Amino acid sequence: MDAHELMREVLKRTSAKQIAADMGLSLSLIYKWAEPPEGESGASSPLDRVGQLVRITKDAHIAQWVCEQAGGFYIRNPHNFPPGGALIPVTNDIVQEFADMLATIAMSAADDAITKDEAKKIRARWEELKSVTEGFVRAAESGTFRATAEPEKK
């Protein structure tokens, strides 16, 4: 979905007048954000600019910040597993990531308190576990782990 299409959807649920007032912008500018950009009648929207900034910097922290503003977290799409990949090693990776996260939590909680630094380490392990698990789920959905045909008996 393009940024202007998303803005068009947002404006169906949110008052353009309210957005303009809260942001100190003209109502016409808000409506232009919902039109195709540049060359046509649309204006380059903040969404387009954020996307451009992420592409230029290749820095996922920008996406993470945007997600945090919406009360969520950014997780990079995992790499794709090749079709016919072995299921057991990938499953073991997820189990190991989970064990690593639990170990991080256990070490952090050993003194019955968790510091900000420890919380950051827990968050990092959690994000890694979610990414690895997402890769597994996508691979499963795409049929990567389908059973191979059994060899013919002689």
C-alpha positions as CSV (number, residue, x, y, z in Angstrom):
1,M,0.0,0.0,0.0
2,D,1.4,3.4,-0.9
3,A,1.5,6.2,1.7
4,H,-1.2,8.2,0.1
5,E,-3.5,5.2,0.0
6,L,-2.9,4.6,3.7
7,M,-3.6,8.3,4.4
8,R,-6.9,8.0,2.5
9,E,-7.8,5.0,4.7
10,V,-6.8,6.9,7.9
11,L,-8.9,9.9,6.8
12,K,-12.0,7.6,6.6
13,R,-11.6,7.0,10.4
14,T,-10.0,10.2,11.6
15,S,-11.0,13.8,11.1
16,A,-8.7,15.6,8.7
17,K,-9.7,18.9,10.4
18,Q,-8.6,17.5,13.8
19,I,-5.3,16.3,12.3
20,A,-4.7,19.7,10.8
21,A,-5.5,21.5,14.0
22,D,-3.4,19.2,16.2
23,M,-0.4,19.4,13.9
24,G,-0.8,23.2,13.1
25,L,-1.1,22.5,9.4
26,S,-3.6,23.5,6.7
27,L,-6.5,21.2,6.0
28,S,-5.6,21.3,2.3
29,L,-2.2,19.9,3.1
30,I,-3.7,17.0,5.1
31,Y,-6.0,16.2,2.1
32,K,-3.0,16.4,-0.3
33,W,-1.3,13.7,1.7
34,A,-4.1,11.4,0.6
35,E,-3.5,12.1,-3.1
36,P,-0.8,10.4,-5.3
37,P,2.5,12.2,-4.7
38,E,4.6,14.6,-6.8
39,G,3.9,15.3,-10.4
40,E,0.3,14.9,-9.8
41,S,-1.6,16.9,-7.2
42,G,-0.4,15.1,-4.1
43,A,2.2,16.4,-1.5
44,S,5.0,14.4,-0.1
45,S,3.6,13.1,3.1
46,P,5.3,12.4,6.4
47,L,4.8,8.7,5.7
48,D,6.7,9.0,2.4
49,R,9.4,11.0,4.2
50,V,9.8,8.3,6.9
51,G,10.0,5.6,4.3
52,Q,12.6,7.6,2.4
53,L,14.6,8.2,5.5
54,V,14.6,4.4,6.4
55,R,15.7,3.6,2.8
56,I,18.5,6.2,2.8
57,T,19.9,5.4,6.2
58,K,19.2,1.7,6.2
59,D,18.7,2.2,9.9
60,A,15.9,0.1,11.4
61,H,15.9,2.2,14.6
62,I,13.7,4.7,12.7
63,A,11.1,2.0,12.1
64,Q,11.4,0.9,15.7
65,W,10.7,4.4,16.9
66,V,7.6,4.6,14.7
67,C,6.4,1.3,16.0
68,E,7.0,2.5,19.6
69,Q,4.8,5.6,18.9
70,A,2.0,3.2,18.1
71,G,2.6,1.1,21.2
72,G,4.4,-1.8,19.3
73,F,7.8,-3.1,18.3
74,Y,9.5,-3.5,15.0
75,I,10.7,-6.9,14.0
76,R,12.7,-7.2,10.8
77,N,11.4,-9.9,8.4
78,P,13.6,-13.0,8.7
79,H,15.7,-14.5,5.9
80,N,13.9,-17.1,3.9
81,F,14.8,-20.7,4.3
82,P,15.5,-22.7,1.1
83,P,12.7,-25.1,0.1
84,G,13.3,-28.6,1.3
85,G,15.2,-27.4,4.3
86,A,15.8,-29.6,7.3
87,L,13.2,-29.1,10.0
88,I,15.1,-30.4,13.0
89,P,18.0,-27.9,12.9
90,V,15.6,-25.0,12.5
91,T,13.4,-26.2,15.3
92,N,16.5,-26.6,17.5
93,D,17.5,-23.0,16.7
94,I,14.1,-21.8,18.0
95,V,14.5,-23.9,21.2
96,Q,18.0,-22.5,21.7
97,E,16.8,-18.9,21.2
98,F,14.1,-19.6,23.8
99,A,16.6,-21.1,26.2
100,D,18.9,-18.1,25.7
101,M,16.1,-15.7,26.5
102,L,15.1,-17.7,29.6
103,A,18.7,-17.7,30.7
104,T,19.0,-14.0,30.2
105,I,15.8,-13.5,32.3
106,A,17.0,-15.9,35.0
107,M,20.4,-14.1,35.3
108,S,18.8,-10.7,35.4
109,A,16.3,-11.7,38.1
110,A,18.8,-13.6,40.3
111,D,19.1,-10.6,42.6
112,D,15.3,-10.1,42.7
113,A,15.5,-6.9,40.6
114,I,16.0,-6.1,37.0
115,T,18.0,-3.0,36.0
116,K,17.4,-0.9,32.9
117,D,20.5,-2.5,31.3
118,E,19.2,-6.0,32.1
119,A,15.8,-5.1,30.7
120,K,17.5,-4.0,27.4
121,K,19.3,-7.4,27.2
122,I,16.0,-9.2,27.8
123,R,14.4,-7.1,25.1
124,A,17.2,-7.9,22.6
125,R,16.9,-11.7,23.3
126,W,13.1,-11.4,23.0
127,E,13.4,-9.6,19.6
128,E,15.8,-12.2,18.4
129,L,13.5,-15.0,19.5
130,K,10.5,-13.4,17.7
131,S,12.5,-13.0,14.5
132,V,13.8,-16.6,14.5
133,T,10.3,-17.9,15.2
134,E,8.7,-15.7,12.5
135,G,11.2,-17.1,10.0
136,F,10.2,-20.6,11.1
137,V,6.5,-19.8,10.7
138,R,6.9,-18.2,7.3
139,A,9.0,-21.2,6.2
140,A,6.3,-23.6,7.4
141,E,3.5,-21.6,5.7
142,S,5.4,-21.6,2.4
143,G,5.9,-25.4,2.5
144,T,9.6,-25.4,3.2
145,F,9.3,-28.3,5.6
146,R,7.1,-30.6,3.5
147,A,7.9,-34.3,3.9
148,T,10.0,-35.8,1.2
149,A,8.8,-38.8,-0.6
150,E,9.9,-42.1,0.9
151,P,12.4,-44.1,-1.3
152,E,10.8,-47.0,-3.2
153,K,11.2,-50.5,-1.7
154,K,12.8,-53.2,-3.8
